Amino acid sequence: MQTRKLTSAALLVAIGTLSAHLIYIPAGIAKCFPVQHAINVMGAVLLGPDYAVAIGFLIACLRNMLGTGSLLAFPGSMIGALLAGLAYKRFTTIPAAMGGEIFGTGIIGGFVAWIMATLLLGSKAAAWFFIPPFLVSTIGGSIIAGLLLKGGLLKQFSGSKADK
């Protein structure tokens, strides 16, 4: 089972890293990345909160090394993944994971990104400059993940019952 989880996590990291330059929404100094949010929800549901956070962290690292991301990729991806994983673990429903991702990335991640942009990047933008784009991106990505998981497209991939 551990090999299956590691392989699944590696596949999600690869998909997230390689699709970064294909699908993103520019929002000021941030790049909103709906595929990352879909991966956060899928990782949370299929692998749990610890794997979901690790996947988010690795994708953010790789995107930064490849020049397709920014420092703001870290708070949104990791906080959203953690809350999605914890919500799924507690309530065992896909909508709970989606809600955790949306609140974690859209609200908390957007606020933390504002703090990081202010302190580390010298941005003068207000918090509302970050939160709405993060919300749009995470809502879209969460819906994509919800449809994939509910549609059963990932049943073979996961080896679990992700259709609750």
URWO-V490628 format. One record per residue. N is the residue number from 1. RES is the residue in three letters. SS is DSSP state (2 for helix, 1 for strand, 0 for the rest). PHI is phi in whole degrees, 0 to 359 (none if undefined). Layout:
# URWO-V490628
n = (N & N)
res = (RES & RES)
ss = (SS & SS)
phi = (PHI & PHI)
This chain:
# URWO-V490628
n = (1 & 2 & 3 & 4 & 5 & 6 & 7 & 8 & 9 & 10 & 11 & 12 & 13 & 14 & 15 & 16 & 17 & 18 & 19 & 20 & 21 & 22 & 23 & 24 & 25 & 26 & 27 & 28 & 29 & 30 & 31 & 32 & 33 & 34 & 35 & 36 & 37 & 38 & 39 & 40 & 41 & 42 & 43 & 44 & 45 & 46 & 47 & 48 & 49 & 50 & 51 & 52 & 53 & 54 & 55 & 56 & 57 & 58 & 59 & 60 & 61 & 62 & 63 & 64 & 65 & 66 & 67 & 68 & 69 & 70 & 71 & 72 & 73 & 74 & 75 & 76 & 77 & 78 & 79 & 80 & 81 & 82 & 83 & 84 & 85 & 86 & 87 & 88 & 89 & 90 & 91 & 92 & 93 & 94 & 95 & 96 & 97 & 98 & 99 & 100 & 101 & 102 & 103 & 104 & 105 & 106 & 107 & 108 & 109 & 110 & 111 & 112 & 113 & 114 & 115 & 116 & 117 & 118 & 119 & 120 & 121 & 122 & 123 & 124 & 125 & 126 & 127 & 128 & 129 & 130 & 131 & 132 & 133 & 134 & 135 & 136 & 137 & 138 & 139 & 140 & 141 & 142 & 143 & 144 & 145 & 146 & 147 & 148 & 149 & 150 & 151 & 152 & 153 & 154 & 155 & 156 & 157 & 158 & 159 & 160 & 161 & 162 & 163 & 164)
res = (MET & GLN & THR & ARG & LYS & LEU & THR & SER & ALA & ALA & LEU & LEU & VAL & ALA & ILE & GLY & THR & LEU & SER & ALA & HIS & LEU & ILE & TYR & ILE & PRO & ALA & GLY & ILE & ALA & LYS & CYS & PHE & PRO & VAL & GLN & HIS & ALA & ILE & ASN & VAL & MET & GLY & ALA & VAL & LEU & LEU & GLY & PRO & ASP & TYR & ALA & VAL & ALA & ILE & GLY & PHE & LEU & ILE & ALA & CYS & LEU & ARG & ASN & MET & LEU & GLY & THR & GLY & SER & LEU & LEU & ALA & PHE & PRO & GLY & SER & MET & ILE & GLY & ALA & LEU & LEU & ALA & GLY & LEU & ALA & TYR & LYS & ARG & PHE & THR & THR & ILE & PRO & ALA & ALA & MET & GLY & GLY & GLU & ILE & PHE & GLY & THR & GLY & ILE & ILE & GLY & GLY & PHE & VAL & ALA & TRP & ILE & MET & ALA & THR & LEU & LEU & LEU & GLY & SER & LYS & ALA & ALA & ALA & TRP & PHE & PHE & ILE & PRO & PRO & PHE & LEU & VAL & SER & THR & ILE & GLY & GLY & SER & ILE & ILE & ALA & GLY & LEU & LEU & LEU & LYS & GLY & GLY & LEU & LEU & LYS & GLN & PHE & SER & GLY & SER & LYS & ALA & ASP & LYS)
ss = (0 & 2 & 2 & 2 & 2 & 2 & 2 & 2 & 2 & 2 & 2 & 2 & 2 & 2 & 2 & 2 & 2 & 2 & 0 & 0 & 0 & 0 & 0 & 0 & 1 & 1 & 1 & 0 & 0 & 1 & 1 & 1 & 0 & 2 & 2 & 2 & 2 & 2 & 2 & 2 & 2 & 2 & 2 & 2 & 2 & 2 & 2 & 0 & 2 & 2 & 2 & 2 & 2 & 2 & 2 & 2 & 2 & 2 & 2 & 2 & 2 & 2 & 2 & 2 & 2 & 2 & 0 & 0 & 0 & 0 & 0 & 2 & 2 & 2 & 2 & 2 & 2 & 2 & 2 & 2 & 2 & 2 & 2 & 2 & 2 & 2 & 2 & 2 & 2 & 2 & 2 & 0 & 0 & 2 & 2 & 2 & 2 & 2 & 2 & 2 & 2 & 2 & 2 & 2 & 2 & 2 & 2 & 2 & 2 & 2 & 2 & 2 & 2 & 2 & 2 & 2 & 2 & 2 & 2 & 2 & 0 & 0 & 0 & 0 & 0 & 0 & 0 & 2 & 2 & 2 & 2 & 2 & 2 & 2 & 2 & 2 & 2 & 2 & 2 & 2 & 2 & 2 & 2 & 2 & 2 & 2 & 2 & 2 & 2 & 2 & 0 & 0 & 0 & 0 & 2 & 2 & 2 & 2 & 0 & 0 & 0 & 0 & 0 & 0)
phi = (none & 299 & 297 & 296 & 294 & 296 & 294 & 297 & 297 & 298 & 295 & 295 & 297 & 298 & 298 & 296 & 288 & 285 & 268 & 302 & 278 & 270 & 231 & 207 & 244 & 291 & 220 & 66 & 271 & 258 & 241 & 276 & 230 & 299 & 295 & 301 & 289 & 296 & 294 & 302 & 293 & 296 & 298 & 296 & 287 & 276 & 236 & 104 & 295 & 295 & 294 & 300 & 295 & 298 & 298 & 300 & 297 & 295 & 296 & 299 & 300 & 297 & 297 & 293 & 295 & 273 & 81 & 255 & 222 & 223 & 300 & 287 & 289 & 290 & 296 & 297 & 290 & 281 & 293 & 298 & 297 & 297 & 292 & 296 & 295 & 293 & 294 & 293 & 297 & 283 & 254 & 48 & 230 & 296 & 301 & 295 & 297 & 298 & 296 & 298 & 295 & 295 & 291 & 296 & 276 & 294 & 265 & 292 & 298 & 297 & 293 & 294 & 297 & 298 & 298 & 297 & 296 & 290 & 280 & 263 & 251 & 72 & 289 & 253 & 290 & 278 & 301 & 295 & 290 & 261 & 297 & 301 & 296 & 297 & 297 & 300 & 295 & 287 & 295 & 299 & 295 & 293 & 295 & 302 & 297 & 301 & 295 & 296 & 290 & 292 & 288 & 80 & 295 & 254 & 301 & 294 & 298 & 272 & 72 & 232 & 265 & 263 & 248 & 288)
